[in-house]
Amino acid sequence: MSHLTTSAGGSRAPTGATGAGIGVPGFAHPLLAPAEWAELLRCAGGFLPRYAPGRGGPAPVRPGAVHWAVLNVSNGPGARPDPHCLPAASRVRETGVRILGHLDLGLGTRPFGELLTDARRYLEWYRADGFWLDRCPTDRTQLPATRRLATTLRALCGGGHLVFGHGSHPHPGYAESADQLVTFAGCWDDYRWSQVAEWTADYPPERFCHLVHGVPRSHLDEALRIARWQGAGTVYLTDRRAAEAAGATGDAWASLPGYWDDFVSRIGTGVSE
């Protein structure tokens, strides 16, 4: 199993003992994925009535098990308000789940003004609770521009939740501007042998998120244990696989994993170390 190697040569004890939560990186449009959006409401309600292995009743879900869900209308908010997205987002928000607007930073190449226009549209049209900064840069040279953007976004949304979608470990300075950093986004074969950066030990698990696709059902417990050992307080696991084309990893998140009920119930009850 993967672990954190400290400068003293030992391994860090498991963190996040209170249990992880789920971050949904973005289901498809509500018209294309109605079941997915309905499932957010079902599990956010505190139980999973269809899944109760060996107990004959609903499997409980820890309150707040779903931390946030990303709304991506059309690689952003779209050119005009979508009549289907506001109702879907509002219903989910009423359960206590944050709805985050999808902003594609293009690894730091998108103009500041364009990003602010998209952010304002998310706030005005869909009442976003914060933002998912997709393809967020990781290098030190982009830190000042990313900090400026984060400061402006917080001012726009009254201190909303910001998740930096790096996908790998960034320069530690990014942790000063985000509520959460996505320090892993990729396939199971890479995740099970991954190593976590030493500097992350200075922060609590709720500051980090891991997104893993291609996880077999038989390895759910192992994947959750890795997330705990590596100090990730928010996770998303799916058996869906990314498209072969480069840059198409979003396809893995567009639909529910085949074991959604199993996954959410394990989040709710915890996994033994």
C-alpha positions in Angstrom: 0.0 0.0 0.0 1.1 3.5 -0.6 2.1 5.7 2.3 3.8 9.0 3.3 7.5 8.8 3.9 8.7 11.4 6.4 12.1 13.0 6.5 12.8 10.8 9.5 12.3 7.7 7.4 9.1 6.6 9.1 5.5 6.5 7.9 2.7 8.8 9.0 -0.2 7.4 11.0 -3.6 7.3 9.3 -5.4 10.6 9.4 -9.1 11.6 8.9 -10.4 9.2 11.5 -13.8 10.8 11.5 -14.4 9.5 8.0 -14.0 10.9 4.5 -16.6 12.7 2.5 -17.5 12.7 -1.2 -16.7 15.4 -3.7 -18.5 15.0 -7.0 -16.3 16.4 -9.8 -19.2 16.9 -12.2 -22.0 14.7 -13.4 -23.4 15.3 -16.9 -26.1 17.9 -17.6 -29.3 17.2 -15.6 -31.2 16.3 -18.8 -28.5 13.7 -19.8 -27.9 12.4 -16.3 -31.2 12.7 -14.3 -30.4 9.6 -12.2 -27.1 11.0 -11.1 -28.6 14.3 -9.9 -31.4 12.3 -8.2 -28.8 10.2 -6.3 -27.2 13.3 -4.8 -30.6 14.1 -3.3 -31.1 10.6 -2.1 -27.8 10.1 -0.3 -27.8 13.6 1.0 -31.0 12.8 2.7 -29.2 10.6 5.2 -29.9 7.1 4.0 -29.7 4.7 1.0 -33.0 2.8 0.9 -31.9 0.5 -1.9 -28.7 -0.7 -0.2 -28.8 -2.7 3.1 -26.5 -5.7 2.9 -27.5 -8.3 5.5 -29.6 -5.9 7.6 -33.0 -5.7 5.9 -33.3 -2.0 6.2 -31.9 1.3 4.9 -28.1 1.8 5.2 -27.4 5.0 7.1 -25.3 7.7 5.6 -23.3 10.1 7.8 -24.8 13.6 7.6 -22.7 15.8 5.4 -21.1 12.8 3.6 -21.4 14.6 0.3 -19.2 17.7 0.6 -19.8 19.3 -2.8 -20.8 18.7 -6.4 -19.5 20.6 -9.4 -22.0 22.1 -11.9 -20.6 22.2 -15.4 -23.2 23.4 -17.8 -21.1 23.7 -21.0 -17.5 23.7 -20.1 -18.5 26.6 -17.8 -21.8 28.4 -17.2 -22.8 28.5 -20.8 -23.8 31.6 -22.9 -27.3 32.0 -21.3 -29.1 30.6 -18.2 -30.0 26.9 -18.6 -33.6 26.3 -17.4 -32.8 22.8 -16.2 -29.7 23.5 -14.2 -30.9 26.0 -11.6 -33.7 23.7 -10.3 -31.4 20.7 -10.1 -28.7 22.7 -8.4 -31.2 24.3 -6.0 -32.7 21.0 -4.9 -29.2 19.6 -4.1 -28.1 22.7 -2.3 -31.2 22.5 0.0 -29.8 19.3 1.4 -26.6 21.1 2.5 -24.4 20.1 -0.4 -22.3 22.9 -1.9 -22.7 23.5 -5.6 -19.5 24.7 -7.2 -19.3 26.4 -10.5 -16.8 24.9 -13.0 -14.0 27.4 -14.1 -11.4 26.1 -16.5 -8.1 27.9 -15.8 -6.4 26.2 -18.8 -3.3 25.7 -16.6 -3.1 29.5 -16.2 -3.7 30.5 -19.9 -7.2 31.8 -19.7 -7.6 35.6 -19.3 -8.6 36.9 -15.9 -11.6 38.8 -17.3 -13.0 35.7 -19.0 -12.8 33.8 -15.7 -14.6 36.6 -13.8 -17.3 36.7 -16.4 -17.9 33.0 -16.0 -17.9 33.3 -12.2 -20.5 36.1 -12.2 -22.7 34.0 -14.5 -22.5 31.1 -12.1 -23.4 33.3 -9.2 -26.3 35.2 -10.9 -27.8 32.2 -12.8 -27.2 29.2 -10.6 -26.4 30.7 -7.1 -23.1 28.9 -6.9 -21.6 28.3 -3.4 -18.1 28.5 -4.7 -15.9 27.3 -7.5 -14.0 24.4 -8.9 -10.9 25.7 -10.5 -10.3 23.0 -13.1 -6.8 22.6 -14.7 -5.3 24.8 -12.0 -1.6 25.3 -12.5 0.8 23.7 -10.1 4.1 25.6 -10.6 5.4 28.5 -8.5 5.5 31.0 -11.3 1.6 30.9 -11.6 1.1 31.5 -7.8 0.6 35.3 -7.9 -2.0 35.1 -10.7 -3.9 32.2 -9.0 -3.9 34.1 -5.7 -5.3 37.2 -7.3 -8.0 35.1 -8.9 -8.9 33.3 -5.7 -9.0 36.6 -3.7 -11.4 38.1 -6.3 -13.6 35.0 -6.4 -14.0 35.1 -2.6 -14.9 38.7 -2.8 -17.5 38.0 -5.5 -19.2 35.1 -3.6 -18.8 36.3 -0.1 -16.1 33.8 0.9 -17.4 30.8 -1.0 -15.7 27.4 -1.1 -12.8 27.1 -3.5 -11.4 23.8 -4.8 -8.2 23.9 -6.9 -8.3 21.1 -9.4 -4.6 20.5 -9.8 -4.8 16.7 -10.2 -1.3 16.3 -8.7 0.7 17.9 -5.9 1.3 21.6 -6.6 3.7 24.0 -5.0 2.8 24.2 -1.4 2.0 27.9 -1.7 -1.3 27.1 -3.4 -2.6 25.8 -0.1 -2.7 29.4 1.2 -5.4 30.4 -1.3 -7.7 27.3 -1.5 -10.1 25.6 0.8 -9.2 22.3 -0.8 -6.5 21.1 -3.2 -7.1 18.1 -5.5 -3.7 16.5 -5.2 -4.6 13.3 -7.1 -6.9 12.8 -10.1 -6.3 9.8 -12.2 -6.6 6.0 -12.6 -6.5 3.3 -9.9 -3.4 1.7 -11.3 -1.5 4.9 -10.5 -3.2 5.7 -7.3 -2.5 2.4 -5.5 1.2 3.0 -5.8 1.1 6.8 -5.4 3.1 8.8 -2.8 1.9 11.9 -1.1 4.1 15.0 -0.8 5.7 15.5 2.6 4.4 19.1 3.0 0.8 18.0 3.1 1.4 16.6 6.6 1.3 20.2 7.8 -2.4 20.4 6.9 -5.6 18.6 8.1 -7.3 16.0 5.8 -10.2 18.3 5.0 -7.8 20.4 2.9 -7.2 17.6 0.3 -9.2 15.7 -2.2 -8.5 12.6 -4.3 -10.4 11.6 -7.4 -9.8 8.0 -8.7 -11.4 6.3 -11.7 -11.2 2.7 -12.8 -11.4 1.4 -9.2 -12.8 -2.2 -9.2 -15.6 -2.9 -6.7 -13.3 -5.4 -5.0 -10.8 -2.6 -4.2 -13.1 0.0 -2.7 -11.9 -0.7 0.9 -8.2 -0.5 -0.2 -8.8 2.8 -2.1 -10.5 4.4 0.9 -7.6 3.2 3.2 -5.1 4.8 0.8 -7.0 8.1 1.0 -6.9 8.0 4.8 -3.3 7.1 4.9 -2.5 10.0 2.5 -4.6 12.4 4.5 -7.4 13.1 1.9 -10.6 14.2 3.6 -12.7 14.3 0.4 -12.7 11.5 -2.2 -14.6 10.3 -5.3 -14.1 6.7 -6.5 -15.6 5.2 -9.6 -15.3 2.1 -11.7 -15.9 4.2 -14.8 -12.8 4.7 -17.0 -11.4 7.8 -18.7 -11.6 7.9 -22.5 -8.5 7.0 -24.3 -8.1 10.5 -25.8 -5.8 12.9 -23.9 -7.6 15.4 -21.8 -10.9 13.4 -21.8 -10.7 12.3 -18.1 -14.0 14.2 -17.5 -15.8 11.3 -19.1 -15.0 9.1 -16.1 -16.9 11.4 -13.8 -20.0 12.0 -16.0 -22.1 9.1 -14.8 -22.5 7.2 -11.5 -20.1 4.4 -10.5 -21.8 1.0 -10.8 -21.3 0.6 -7.0 -22.5 4.1 -6.0 -24.7 2.8 -3.0 -21.8 0.6 -1.8 -19.4 3.5 -2.0 -21.6 6.0 -0.3 -22.5 3.6 2.5 -18.8 2.8 3.2 -18.2 6.6 3.5 -21.1 6.8 5.9 -19.9 3.9 8.2 -16.2 4.2 7.8 -13.6 1.6 6.7 -11.3 -0.1 9.2 -7.6 0.5 9.0 
